[in-house]
Amino acid sequence: MRPQAERWCHLSIGIASVLLTIGIGYDFIFGTKLADFLVIIAGLFIGWVAFLYCLGNASFWG
Protein backbone atom coordinates (compact mmCIF):
# COMPACT_ATOMS: atom_id res chain seq x y z
CA MET A 1 0.00 0.00 0.00
CA ARG A 2 1.24 3.46 -0.83
CA PRO A 3 2.27 5.50 2.24
CA GLN A 4 -0.32 8.23 1.62
CA ALA A 5 -3.11 5.67 1.15
CA GLU A 6 -2.00 3.93 4.33
CA ARG A 7 -2.17 7.21 6.29
CA TRP A 8 -5.69 7.92 5.00
CA CYS A 9 -6.67 4.34 5.79
CA HIS A 10 -5.48 4.58 9.40
CA LEU A 11 -6.97 8.05 9.86
CA SER A 12 -10.41 7.12 8.55
CA ILE A 13 -10.59 3.90 10.57
CA GLY A 14 -9.49 5.85 13.65
CA ILE A 15 -12.18 8.49 13.13
CA ALA A 16 -14.83 5.81 12.66
CA SER A 17 -13.70 4.04 15.84
CA VAL A 18 -13.81 7.26 17.86
CA LEU A 19 -17.28 8.15 16.56
CA LEU A 20 -18.62 4.68 17.32
CA THR A 21 -17.05 4.65 20.79
CA ILE A 22 -18.50 8.05 21.69
CA GLY A 23 -21.92 7.35 20.19
CA ILE A 24 -22.39 3.88 21.67
CA GLY A 25 -20.88 4.83 25.03
CA TYR A 26 -23.11 7.88 25.36
CA ASP A 27 -26.10 5.77 24.36
CA PHE A 28 -25.42 3.20 27.08
CA ILE A 29 -24.84 5.82 29.77
CA PHE A 30 -27.54 8.40 29.01
CA GLY A 31 -30.00 6.68 26.66
CA THR A 32 -30.75 7.07 22.99
CA LYS A 33 -31.21 10.47 21.44
CA LEU A 34 -31.23 11.50 17.79
CA ALA A 35 -27.74 13.03 18.02
CA ASP A 36 -26.31 9.76 19.40
CA PHE A 37 -27.99 7.83 16.63
CA LEU A 38 -26.55 10.16 13.98
CA VAL A 39 -23.05 9.85 15.47
CA ILE A 40 -23.34 6.06 15.37
CA ILE A 41 -24.61 6.12 11.78
CA ALA A 42 -21.77 8.48 10.78
CA GLY A 43 -19.25 6.16 12.45
CA LEU A 44 -20.65 3.14 10.63
CA PHE A 45 -20.67 4.98 7.30
CA ILE A 46 -17.11 6.25 7.66
CA GLY A 47 -16.02 2.82 8.87
CA TRP A 48 -17.43 1.06 5.81
CA VAL A 49 -15.98 3.65 3.43
CA ALA A 50 -12.60 3.28 5.18
CA PHE A 51 -12.80 -0.50 5.00
CA LEU A 52 -13.53 -0.45 1.27
CA TYR A 53 -10.84 2.20 0.65
CA CYS A 54 -8.26 0.15 2.54
CA LEU A 55 -9.31 -3.03 0.79
CA GLY A 56 -9.12 -1.34 -2.61
CA ASN A 57 -5.62 0.01 -1.92
CA ALA A 58 -4.23 -3.18 -0.39
CA SER A 59 -0.95 -4.36 -1.83
CA PHE A 60 -2.13 -7.92 -2.51
CA TRP A 61 -4.21 -6.75 -5.49
CA GLY A 62 -1.07 -6.33 -7.53
Secondary structure, 3 states (H helix, E strand, C coil): CCHHHHHHHHHHHHHHHHHHHHHHHHHHHHCCCHHHHHHHHHHHHHHHHHHHHHHHCCHHHC
